[in-house]
Amino acid sequence: MPFTKEILREGTGKKPPPGKMVMIHVLGTYDGKVFWNTKEFQPMQEGSYQFIPGRDNVTLKGLDEVLNMNVGEKAKFTFSGEHSYADGFPPSVPAKAEITMEIELTEIWG
């Protein structure tokens, strides 16, 4: 299985339609250590990561799962090594390592 998903908080908003920009908060961990925290590392973007699911060149295709989330939903994903970062997330995450990400869909643009 490429990933598991545990819903931490149900969303009450809409699901993003294909082709629309979304904003998400991400807390990514590997081996118990944080390697990506949008609230800490991307303060100029209001603590969020912005992209178009299914279209932008994201290195972790699992992020496209936000198309199946409702605005306000927060979920914990565990991505298997084969479906994680093929080249790693240097210097913190080696290639094809199992990682965990808490993803919160905060907004749909457009």
C-alpha distances in whole Angstrom, upper triangle without the diagonal:
4,6,7,11,14,17,20,23,23,24,28,28,27,23,24,25,24,26,27,27,25,26,24,24,21,21,19,19,18,20,21,23,23,23,23,25,26,29,30,30,31,34,35,33,33,30,28,26,26,25,24,21,20,23,24,23,20,19,15,14,12,16,16,14,18,19,17,19,23,25,26,22,21,17,15,12,10,9,7,10,9,9,12,15,16,20,19,21,24,26,24,20,20,18,14,14,12,14,14,16,18,19,22,23,27,28,28,31,33
4,7,10,14,17,19,22,22,23,26,26,25,22,22,23,21,23,24,24,22,23,21,21,19,19,16,17,16,18,20,21,21,20,20,22,23,26,27,27,27,30,32,29,30,27,24,22,23,21,21,17,17,20,20,19,16,15,11,10,8,12,13,12,15,16,15,17,21,23,24,20,19,16,14,10,9,6,6,8,7,5,8,12,13,16,16,18,21,23,21,17,17,15,12,12,10,11,12,13,16,16,19,20,24,26,25,28,30
4,7,10,13,16,18,19,20,23,24,23,20,20,22,21,23,24,23,21,21,18,19,16,16,14,14,14,16,18,19,19,18,18,20,21,24,25,25,25,28,30,27,28,25,22,20,22,20,20,17,17,20,20,20,17,15,12,11,8,11,12,10,13,15,14,15,19,21,21,17,16,12,10,6,5,4,6,9,10,7,9,13,15,18,17,18,21,23,20,17,18,16,13,12,9,10,9,11,13,13,16,18,21,23,24,27,29
4,7,10,13,16,16,18,22,22,22,19,21,23,22,25,25,24,21,21,18,18,16,16,14,15,15,17,17,19,19,19,19,20,21,23,25,25,26,29,31,28,28,25,22,21,23,22,22,19,19,23,23,22,19,18,15,14,10,13,14,11,14,16,13,14,17,20,19,16,14,10,8,6,5,7,9,12,13,11,12,16,18,21,19,20,24,25,22,19,20,19,16,15,11,11,9,10,12,13,15,17,21,23,24,27,29
4,6,9,12,12,14,18,19,19,16,18,20,21,23,23,22,19,19,16,16,14,14,14,15,16,18,18,19,19,19,18,19,20,21,24,24,24,27,29,26,25,23,20,20,21,20,21,17,19,22,22,22,19,19,15,14,11,12,13,10,11,14,11,11,14,16,16,12,10,7,6,5,7,9,12,15,16,14,14,17,20,23,21,21,25,26,23,20,22,21,18,17,14,12,10,10,10,10,12,14,18,20,21,24,27
4,6,9,10,13,17,18,19,17,19,22,23,25,24,24,20,20,16,16,15,14,15,15,17,18,17,19,19,20,19,19,20,21,23,24,25,27,29,26,25,22,21,21,22,22,23,20,22,25,25,25,22,22,18,18,14,15,16,13,13,16,13,12,14,16,15,11,9,6,5,7,9,12,14,18,19,17,17,20,23,26,23,23,26,27,24,22,24,24,21,19,16,14,11,10,9,10,12,14,17,20,22,25,28
4,6,7,9,13,15,16,15,17,20,22,24,23,22,19,18,15,15,14,14,16,17,19,21,20,21,20,21,20,19,19,20,23,24,24,25,28,25,23,21,19,20,21,21,22,19,21,25,25,26,22,23,19,19,15,15,16,13,12,14,12,10,11,13,11,8,6,4,6,9,12,15,18,21,22,20,20,22,25,28,26,25,28,29,26,24,26,26,24,22,19,17,13,12,9,10,10,12,15,18,19,23,26
4,7,10,13,15,17,17,19,22,24,26,24,23,19,18,15,14,13,13,15,16,19,20,18,20,18,20,19,17,18,18,21,22,23,24,26,24,22,19,18,19,21,22,23,21,24,26,26,27,24,24,21,21,17,17,18,15,14,17,15,12,12,13,11,8,5,5,7,10,13,16,19,23,24,22,21,23,27,29,26,25,28,29,25,24,27,27,25,23,20,17,13,12,9,10,9,12,14,17,20,23,26
4,6,10,12,14,15,17,21,23,25,23,22,18,17,14,13,14,15,17,19,22,24,22,23,21,23,20,18,18,18,21,23,23,23,26,23,21,19,18,19,21,22,23,21,24,26,26,28,25,26,22,22,19,17,19,16,14,16,14,11,10,11,8,5,5,7,10,13,16,19,23,26,27,24,23,26,29,31,29,27,30,31,28,27,30,30,28,26,23,20,16,14,11,10,9,11,12,15,18,21,24
4,7,9,12,12,15,18,21,23,21,21,17,17,15,15,16,17,20,22,25,27,25,26,24,25,23,21,21,20,24,25,25,25,27,24,22,21,19,20,21,22,22,20,23,25,26,28,25,26,23,22,19,18,18,15,13,14,12,9,8,9,7,5,7,8,12,14,18,20,24,27,28,25,25,27,30,32,30,29,32,33,30,29,32,32,29,28,25,22,19,16,13,12,10,11,12,14,16,20,23
4,6,8,9,12,15,18,20,18,18,14,14,13,14,16,18,20,23,26,28,26,27,24,25,23,21,20,19,23,25,23,24,25,22,20,19,17,18,18,19,19,18,21,23,24,26,24,25,23,22,19,17,17,14,12,13,11,7,5,5,4,4,7,10,13,16,19,22,25,28,29,25,25,27,30,32,30,29,32,33,31,30,32,32,30,29,26,23,20,17,14,12,9,8,9,11,13,17,19
4,7,9,12,15,19,21,18,18,16,16,15,17,19,21,24,26,29,32,30,30,28,29,26,24,22,22,26,27,25,25,27,23,21,21,19,20,20,21,21,20,23,25,25,28,26,28,26,24,22,20,19,17,14,14,13,10,6,6,6,7,11,14,17,19,23,25,29,32,32,29,29,30,34,35,34,32,35,37,34,33,36,36,34,33,30,27,24,21,18,15,12,11,11,12,13,17,18
4,7,9,12,16,17,15,15,13,13,14,16,18,21,24,27,30,33,31,31,28,29,25,23,21,21,25,26,24,24,25,21,20,20,18,18,18,18,18,17,20,22,23,26,24,27,24,23,21,18,17,16,13,12,12,9,5,4,6,8,12,15,18,20,24,25,29,31,32,28,28,29,32,34,33,31,35,36,34,33,35,35,33,32,30,27,24,21,18,15,12,10,9,9,10,13,15
4,6,9,12,14,12,13,12,13,14,17,19,22,24,27,30,33,32,32,29,29,26,24,22,23,27,27,25,25,26,22,21,21,18,18,17,17,16,15,17,19,21,24,22,25,23,21,19,17,16,14,11,10,10,8,5,6,9,10,14,15,19,20,24,25,28,31,31,27,27,28,31,33,32,31,34,36,34,33,35,34,32,32,30,27,25,21,19,16,13,10,11,9,9,12,13
4,6,9,12,10,12,10,12,13,16,18,21,22,25,28,31,30,30,28,27,24,23,21,22,26,26,24,25,25,22,21,21,18,17,16,15,13,12,14,16,18,21,19,22,20,18,16,14,12,11,8,6,6,6,4,6,10,10,13,14,17,18,21,22,25,28,27,23,24,25,28,30,29,28,32,34,32,30,32,31,29,29,27,25,22,19,18,14,12,9,11,10,9,12,13
4,6,8,7,8,7,10,12,15,17,20,22,25,28,31,30,30,27,26,23,22,20,21,25,25,22,23,23,19,19,19,16,15,13,12,10,9,11,13,15,18,17,20,18,16,15,13,11,10,8,6,8,8,7,8,12,12,14,15,18,18,22,22,25,27,27,23,23,24,26,28,28,27,30,32,31,29,31,30,28,29,27,24,22,19,18,14,13,9,11,9,6,9,10
4,6,6,9,10,13,15,18,20,24,25,28,30,34,33,33,30,29,26,25,23,25,28,27,25,26,26,22,22,22,19,17,15,13,10,9,11,12,14,18,18,21,19,17,17,15,12,12,10,7,10,11,11,12,15,15,18,19,21,21,24,24,27,29,27,24,24,25,27,29,29,28,32,34,33,31,33,31,30,30,29,27,25,22,21,18,16,13,14,12,9,10,10
4,6,9,10,14,15,19,20,24,24,27,29,33,33,32,30,28,25,25,23,25,28,27,24,26,26,22,23,23,19,17,14,11,8,7,7,9,11,15,15,18,17,15,15,13,10,11,10,7,10,12,13,14,18,18,19,20,22,21,23,22,25,27,25,22,23,23,25,27,27,27,30,32,31,30,31,29,28,29,27,26,25,22,22,18,18,14,16,14,11,11,11
4,7,9,13,15,19,20,24,24,28,30,34,34,33,30,28,25,25,22,24,27,26,23,25,24,20,22,22,18,16,13,10,6,7,8,7,10,13,14,18,18,15,16,14,11,14,12,10,14,15,16,16,19,19,21,22,24,23,25,24,27,28,26,23,23,23,25,26,27,26,29,32,31,29,31,29,28,29,28,27,26,23,23,19,19,15,16,14,10,10,9
4,6,10,13,17,18,22,23,27,29,33,33,32,28,27,23,23,20,22,25,24,21,22,21,17,18,19,16,14,10,8,6,8,10,9,11,14,15,18,18,16,17,14,12,14,11,10,13,13,14,13,16,17,19,20,22,22,25,24,27,29,28,24,24,24,26,27,27,26,29,31,30,29,31,30,29,30,29,26,25,22,21,17,16,13,13,10,7,6,6
4,7,10,14,16,19,21,24,27,31,30,29,25,24,20,20,16,18,21,20,17,18,17,14,15,16,12,10,7,5,4,7,10,10,9,13,13,17,17,15,16,13,11,14,11,11,14,14,14,12,15,16,18,19,21,21,24,23,26,27,27,23,22,22,24,25,25,23,26,28,28,27,29,28,27,28,27,24,23,20,19,15,14,11,11,9,6,5,7
4,7,10,12,16,18,22,24,28,27,26,23,21,18,17,14,16,19,18,15,17,16,12,13,13,9,8,6,6,6,8,11,12,11,14,13,16,15,15,14,11,10,12,8,9,12,11,11,9,12,13,14,15,18,18,21,21,24,26,26,22,21,21,24,25,24,22,25,27,26,25,27,27,26,26,25,22,20,17,16,12,11,7,8,6,5,6,9
4,7,10,14,16,19,22,26,25,23,20,19,15,14,11,12,15,15,12,13,13,9,9,9,6,6,5,7,9,10,14,14,13,15,14,16,16,16,15,11,12,13,10,12,14,12,12,10,11,12,12,14,16,17,20,20,24,25,26,22,21,21,24,24,23,21,23,25,24,23,26,26,25,25,24,21,19,15,14,10,9,6,6,5,6,8,12
4,6,10,12,16,19,22,21,20,17,16,12,11,8,10,13,13,11,13,14,10,10,9,5,5,7,9,11,11,15,16,14,16,13,15,14,14,13,9,11,11,8,12,13,11,11,9,10,10,9,11,13,14,17,17,21,23,23,20,18,18,22,23,21,19,22,23,21,21,24,24,23,22,21,17,15,11,10,7,5,5,5,7,9,11,15
4,7,10,13,17,20,18,17,14,13,10,8,6,7,10,11,10,11,13,10,9,7,5,6,9,12,14,14,18,19,17,18,15,16,15,16,14,11,14,14,11,15,16,13,14,12,10,11,9,11,12,13,16,17,21,22,24,20,18,18,22,22,20,18,20,21,19,19,22,23,22,21,20,16,14,10,8,6,5,7,7,10,13,15,18
4,6,10,13,16,15,14,10,10,7,6,5,8,10,10,10,13,15,13,12,9,7,7,11,13,15,15,17,19,17,17,14,14,12,14,12,10,13,13,11,15,16,14,15,14,13,12,10,10,10,11,13,14,17,19,20,17,15,15,19,19,17,14,17,18,16,15,19,19,19,17,16,12,10,6,6,5,7,9,11,13,16,18,21
4,7,10,13,11,10,7,8,6,5,7,8,9,10,12,14,17,15,14,11,10,11,14,16,19,18,21,22,20,20,16,16,14,16,14,12,16,15,14,18,18,16,18,17,15,14,11,11,9,10,12,13,17,18,20,18,15,15,19,19,16,14,16,17,14,14,17,19,18,16,14,11,8,5,5,7,9,12,14,17,19,21,25
4,7,10,10,8,6,6,5,6,9,11,12,12,13,16,19,17,17,14,13,12,16,17,19,18,20,21,19,18,15,14,12,14,12,12,15,15,15,19,19,18,20,19,18,16,13,12,10,9,10,11,14,14,17,15,11,12,16,16,13,11,13,14,11,10,14,15,14,12,11,7,6,4,6,8,12,15,16,19,21,23,27
4,7,6,5,4,6,7,9,12,14,14,14,16,19,22,21,21,17,16,16,19,20,23,21,23,25,22,21,18,16,14,17,15,15,18,18,18,22,22,21,23,23,21,19,15,14,11,10,10,11,13,13,16,15,12,13,16,16,13,11,13,13,9,9,12,14,14,11,9,6,5,6,9,12,15,18,20,23,25,27,31
4,5,5,7,7,10,12,15,17,17,16,19,22,25,24,24,20,20,19,22,23,25,23,24,26,24,22,18,16,14,17,15,16,20,19,21,24,24,23,26,26,24,22,19,16,13,12,10,10,11,11,14,14,11,11,14,14,11,10,12,11,8,7,9,11,11,8,7,5,6,9,12,15,18,21,23,26,28,30,33
4,6,9,10,13,15,18,20,19,19,22,25,28,27,27,23,23,22,26,26,28,27,28,30,28,26,22,20,18,21,19,20,23,22,24,27,27,26,28,29,27,25,21,19,15,14,12,13,13,12,16,16,14,14,17,17,13,13,14,13,10,9,11,13,13,9,8,8,9,12,14,18,21,24,26,29,31,34,37
4,7,9,12,13,17,18,17,18,21,23,26,25,25,21,22,22,25,26,29,27,29,30,28,27,23,21,19,22,20,20,24,23,23,27,26,25,27,27,25,23,19,17,14,14,12,14,15,15,19,19,16,17,20,20,16,15,16,15,11,11,14,16,16,12,11,9,9,11,13,16,19,23,25,28,30,33,36
4,6,9,11,14,16,14,15,18,20,23,23,23,19,19,20,23,25,27,26,28,29,27,25,22,20,18,21,20,20,23,23,23,27,27,25,28,27,25,23,20,18,15,15,14,15,17,16,20,19,16,16,19,18,15,13,13,12,9,10,13,16,16,13,12,10,10,11,13,16,19,22,24,27,29,31,35
4,6,7,11,12,11,11,14,16,20,19,19,15,16,16,20,21,24,23,25,26,24,23,19,18,16,19,18,17,21,21,21,24,25,23,25,24,22,21,17,16,14,14,14,15,17,17,20,19,15,15,18,18,14,12,13,12,9,10,14,16,17,14,13,10,9,10,11,13,16,19,21,23,26,28,31
4,7,10,12,11,10,13,16,18,18,18,15,15,14,18,19,22,21,23,24,21,20,16,15,14,17,16,16,19,20,20,24,24,23,25,24,23,22,18,17,15,15,14,14,16,16,18,17,13,12,16,15,11,8,9,9,6,7,11,14,15,12,13,10,10,10,12,14,17,19,21,23,25,27,30
4,6,9,8,7,10,13,15,14,15,11,11,11,14,16,19,19,21,21,19,18,14,13,13,16,15,13,17,18,17,21,22,20,22,21,20,19,16,16,14,14,14,15,17,17,19,17,14,13,16,16,13,9,11,11,9,10,14,15,16,14,14,11,10,9,10,11,14,16,17,19,21,23,26
4,5,5,6,8,10,13,12,12,8,9,10,13,16,19,19,22,23,20,19,16,16,15,18,17,14,18,18,17,21,22,20,21,19,18,17,14,15,14,15,16,17,20,20,22,20,17,16,20,19,16,13,15,15,13,14,18,19,20,18,17,13,12,10,10,10,12,14,15,17,20,21,25
4,5,5,5,7,10,9,9,5,5,6,10,13,17,17,20,20,18,18,15,16,15,17,17,14,17,17,16,19,21,18,19,17,16,16,14,15,15,16,18,18,22,22,24,21,18,17,21,20,18,15,16,17,15,16,20,21,22,20,19,16,14,11,11,10,11,12,12,14,17,18,22
4,6,6,6,10,9,7,4,6,9,12,16,19,20,23,24,21,21,19,20,19,21,20,17,20,20,18,21,22,20,20,17,16,17,14,16,16,18,20,21,24,25,27,24,22,21,25,24,21,18,19,20,18,19,23,24,25,23,22,18,16,13,12,12,11,13,12,15,18,19,23
4,6,6,10,10,10,7,9,11,15,18,22,22,25,26,23,23,20,20,20,22,21,19,22,23,21,24,26,23,24,21,20,20,18,19,18,20,21,22,25,25,28,25,22,21,24,23,20,17,18,17,16,18,22,24,25,23,22,19,17,15,14,14,15,17,16,18,21,22,26
4,6,9,9,10,7,9,10,13,16,20,21,24,23,20,20,17,17,18,21,20,18,21,22,20,24,25,23,24,22,21,21,19,20,19,20,21,22,24,24,26,24,20,19,22,21,18,14,15,15,14,16,20,21,23,21,22,18,17,15,15,15,16,17,17,19,21,22,25
4,6,6,7,5,6,8,10,14,17,19,22,21,18,18,16,17,18,20,20,17,20,21,19,22,24,22,23,20,19,20,19,20,20,21,22,23,26,26,27,25,22,20,23,22,20,16,17,18,17,19,22,23,24,23,23,20,19,16,16,15,15,16,15,16,18,18,22
4,5,5,5,8,10,12,16,20,21,25,24,21,22,20,21,21,24,23,20,22,24,21,24,26,24,23,21,20,21,20,21,22,23,25,26,29,29,31,28,25,24,27,26,24,20,21,21,20,22,26,27,28,27,27,23,22,19,18,17,16,17,15,16,19,19,22
4,6,7,9,10,12,15,19,21,24,23,20,21,20,21,22,24,24,21,23,24,22,24,27,25,24,21,21,23,22,24,24,25,27,28,31,31,32,29,26,25,28,27,25,21,22,23,22,24,27,28,30,29,29,25,24,21,20,19,18,18,16,16,18,17,20
4,5,6,7,8,12,15,17,21,20,17,18,17,19,20,21,21,18,19,21,18,21,23,21,21,18,18,20,19,21,22,23,25,25,29,29,30,27,24,23,26,25,24,20,22,23,22,23,27,27,28,27,27,24,22,19,18,16,15,14,13,13,14,14,17
4,6,9,10,14,17,19,23,22,20,21,19,21,21,23,22,19,21,21,18,21,23,20,20,16,16,18,17,20,21,22,25,26,29,30,31,28,26,25,28,28,26,22,24,24,23,25,28,29,29,28,28,24,22,19,17,15,13,13,11,12,14,14,18
4,7,10,13,17,18,22,22,19,20,18,19,19,21,20,16,19,20,17,20,22,19,19,16,15,16,15,17,18,19,22,23,26,27,28,25,23,22,25,25,23,19,21,21,20,21,25,26,26,25,24,21,19,15,14,12,11,12,11,12,15,16,19
4,6,10,13,14,18,18,16,17,15,17,16,17,17,13,15,16,14,16,18,16,16,14,13,14,13,15,16,17,20,20,24,25,26,23,20,20,23,23,21,18,20,21,20,21,24,24,24,24,23,19,17,14,13,10,9,9,8,10,12,13,17
4,7,10,11,15,15,12,13,11,13,13,14,14,11,13,14,12,15,17,15,16,14,15,15,14,15,16,16,19,19,22,23,23,20,18,17,20,20,19,16,18,20,19,19,22,22,22,22,21,18,16,13,13,10,10,10,10,11,12,13,16
4,7,9,13,12,10,12,11,14,14,14,15,11,12,14,12,13,16,15,16,14,15,16,16,17,18,18,21,20,24,24,25,21,19,19,21,22,21,18,21,22,22,22,24,24,24,24,23,20,19,16,15,12,12,10,10,9,10,10,13
4,6,9,8,6,9,8,12,12,12,13,9,9,12,10,12,15,15,16,15,17,17,17,18,19,18,20,19,23,23,23,19,18,17,20,20,20,18,21,23,22,22,24,23,23,23,23,20,20,16,17,13,13,11,12,11,10,10,12
4,6,6,5,9,9,13,13,12,13,10,8,11,10,10,13,14,15,15,17,17,18,19,20,19,21,20,23,24,23,19,19,18,21,22,22,20,23,26,25,24,26,24,24,25,24,22,21,18,18,15,15,12,14,12,10,10,11
4,5,6,9,8,12,11,9,10,7,5,8,7,7,10,12,14,14,17,16,17,16,18,16,18,17,20,21,20,16,16,17,19,20,20,20,23,25,24,23,24,22,21,22,22,20,19,16,17,13,14,12,14,13,11,12,13
4,6,8,9,11,11,8,10,9,6,9,10,9,12,14,16,17,20,19,19,19,20,18,19,17,20,21,19,16,16,16,18,20,20,20,24,26,25,23,24,22,21,22,22,21,20,18,19,16,17,15,18,16,14,15,16
4,6,8,12,12,10,13,11,9,13,13,12,15,17,19,19,22,21,22,22,23,21,22,20,22,23,21,18,18,17,19,20,21,21,24,26,26,24,25,23,22,24,24,23,23,20,21,18,19,17,19,17,15,15,15
4,6,9,11,10,12,10,9,13,13,13,17,18,20,19,22,21,21,21,22,20,21,19,22,22,21,17,17,16,17,18,19,18,21,23,23,22,23,21,21,22,23,21,21,19,20,17,18,16,18,17,15,15,16
4,6,9,9,12,11,11,14,15,15,19,20,22,22,24,23,23,22,22,20,21,18,20,20,18,15,15,13,14,14,15,15,18,20,21,19,20,18,18,20,21,19,20,18,20,18,20,19,20,20,18,18,19
4,5,6,9,8,9,12,13,14,17,18,20,20,22,21,20,19,18,16,17,15,17,17,16,13,12,10,12,13,13,12,15,18,18,16,17,15,15,17,17,16,16,15,17,15,17,16,18,18,17,18,20
4,6,9,9,11,13,15,16,19,20,22,23,24,22,21,19,18,16,16,13,15,14,13,10,9,7,8,9,9,9,12,15,15,13,14,12,12,14,15,13,15,14,17,16,18,18,21,21,21,21,24
4,5,6,8,10,12,14,16,17,20,20,21,19,18,16,15,12,12,9,11,11,11,8,6,6,8,10,10,10,14,16,15,13,14,12,11,12,12,11,12,11,14,13,16,16,19,20,20,21,23
4,5,6,8,10,12,13,15,18,19,21,19,18,16,15,12,13,10,12,13,12,8,8,9,11,13,13,14,17,20,19,16,17,15,13,15,14,13,14,13,15,13,16,16,19,19,18,20,22
4,5,6,8,10,11,12,16,17,18,16,15,12,12,9,10,8,10,12,11,8,8,10,12,15,14,14,18,20,19,16,17,15,13,14,12,11,11,10,12,11,13,14,17,18,18,20,22
4,5,6,9,10,11,14,14,16,14,13,12,12,10,12,10,14,15,15,11,10,11,14,16,15,15,18,20,19,17,18,17,16,16,15,13,12,9,11,9,11,11,14,15,14,17,19
4,5,6,8,10,13,14,16,14,14,13,14,12,14,13,16,17,16,12,13,14,16,18,18,18,21,24,22,20,21,20,18,19,18,16,15,13,14,11,13,11,14,15,14,16,17
4,5,6,7,11,13,14,12,12,10,11,10,12,12,15,17,16,13,13,15,18,20,20,19,23,25,23,21,22,21,19,19,17,15,14,12,12,10,11,10,14,15,14,17,19
4,5,5,8,9,11,9,10,10,12,11,14,14,18,20,20,16,16,17,20,22,21,20,24,26,24,22,24,23,21,21,19,17,15,12,11,8,9,7,10,11,10,13,16
4,6,8,10,13,11,13,13,15,14,17,17,20,22,21,18,18,20,22,24,24,23,27,29,27,25,27,25,24,24,22,20,18,16,15,12,12,9,12,12,10,13,15
4,7,10,12,10,12,11,13,13,16,16,19,22,21,18,19,21,23,26,25,25,28,30,28,26,28,26,24,24,22,20,18,16,15,12,12,10,13,14,13,16,18
4,7,8,6,8,9,12,12,16,17,20,23,23,19,20,22,24,27,25,25,28,30,27,26,28,27,25,24,22,20,17,14,13,10,9,7,10,11,11,15,17
4,6,5,9,10,14,15,19,20,24,26,27,23,23,25,28,30,29,27,31,32,30,29,31,30,28,28,25,23,20,17,14,11,9,7,9,9,10,14,16
4,6,9,11,15,16,20,22,25,28,28,25,24,25,29,30,29,27,30,32,29,29,31,31,29,29,26,23,20,17,14,11,8,5,6,6,8,11,14
4,6,10,13,16,19,21,25,28,29,25,24,26,29,31,29,27,30,31,29,28,31,31,29,28,26,22,19,16,13,10,7,6,6,8,11,14,17
4,7,10,12,16,18,22,25,26,22,22,24,27,29,27,25,29,30,27,26,29,29,27,25,23,20,16,13,10,8,6,6,8,10,12,16,19
4,7,10,13,16,20,22,24,20,19,21,25,26,24,23,26,27,24,23,26,26,24,23,20,17,13,10,7,6,4,7,9,12,15,18,21
4,6,10,13,16,19,20,17,17,19,22,24,22,21,24,25,22,21,23,23,21,20,17,14,10,8,6,5,6,9,12,15,17,20,23
4,7,10,13,16,18,15,14,17,20,22,20,19,22,23,19,18,20,21,18,16,13,11,7,6,4,6,9,12,15,18,20,23,26
4,6,10,13,14,12,11,14,17,19,17,17,20,21,18,16,18,18,15,14,10,8,6,5,6,8,11,13,16,19,20,23,26
4,7,10,12,10,9,12,15,17,15,15,19,20,17,14,15,15,13,11,7,6,4,6,9,11,14,17,20,22,24,27,29
4,7,8,6,6,9,12,14,13,14,17,18,16,13,13,12,9,8,6,5,6,8,11,12,16,18,21,23,24,27,29
4,5,5,6,10,11,14,13,15,18,19,16,13,13,11,8,7,5,7,9,12,15,16,20,22,25,27,28,30,33
4,5,5,8,8,11,10,12,15,17,15,11,10,8,4,4,4,8,11,13,17,18,22,24,27,29,29,31,34
4,6,8,7,11,11,14,17,19,17,13,12,9,6,8,8,11,13,15,19,20,23,24,28,29,29,31,33
4,7,8,11,11,13,17,19,17,13,13,10,7,9,8,9,12,13,16,16,20,21,24,26,25,28,30
4,6,9,8,10,13,15,13,10,10,8,5,6,6,7,9,11,14,15,19,20,23,25,25,27,29
4,5,5,7,10,12,11,8,8,6,6,7,9,9,12,12,16,16,20,21,24,25,25,27,29
4,6,9,11,14,14,10,9,5,5,8,11,12,15,16,20,20,23,24,27,28,28,29,31
4,7,8,11,12,9,7,5,7,10,13,13,16,17,21,21,25,26,28,29,29,30,32
4,6,8,8,5,5,4,6,7,10,10,13,14,18,19,22,24,26,28,28,29,32
4,6,6,5,6,7,10,9,12,10,13,13,16,17,20,22,24,25,26,27,30
3,5,6,7,9,12,12,14,13,16,16,19,20,23,25,27,28,29,30,33
4,6,8,10,13,12,15,14,17,17,20,21,25,26,28,30,31,32,35
4,7,10,12,10,12,11,13,14,17,19,22,24,26,28,30,31,34
4,7,8,7,9,8,11,13,16,18,21,24,26,28,29,31,34
4,6,6,9,10,14,16,19,21,24,26,29,31,32,33,36
4,6,9,11,14,16,20,21,25,26,29,30,31,32,35
4,7,9,12,15,18,20,23,25,28,30,30,32,34
4,6,10,13,16,18,22,24,27,29,30,32,35
4,7,10,14,16,20,22,25,27,28,31,34
4,7,10,13,16,19,22,24,25,28,31
4,7,10,13,16,19,22,23,26,29
4,6,10,12,15,18,20,22,26
4,7,10,13,16,18,21,24
4,7,9,12,14,17,21
4,6,9,12,15,19
4,6,8,12,15
4,7,10,14
4,7,10
4,7
4
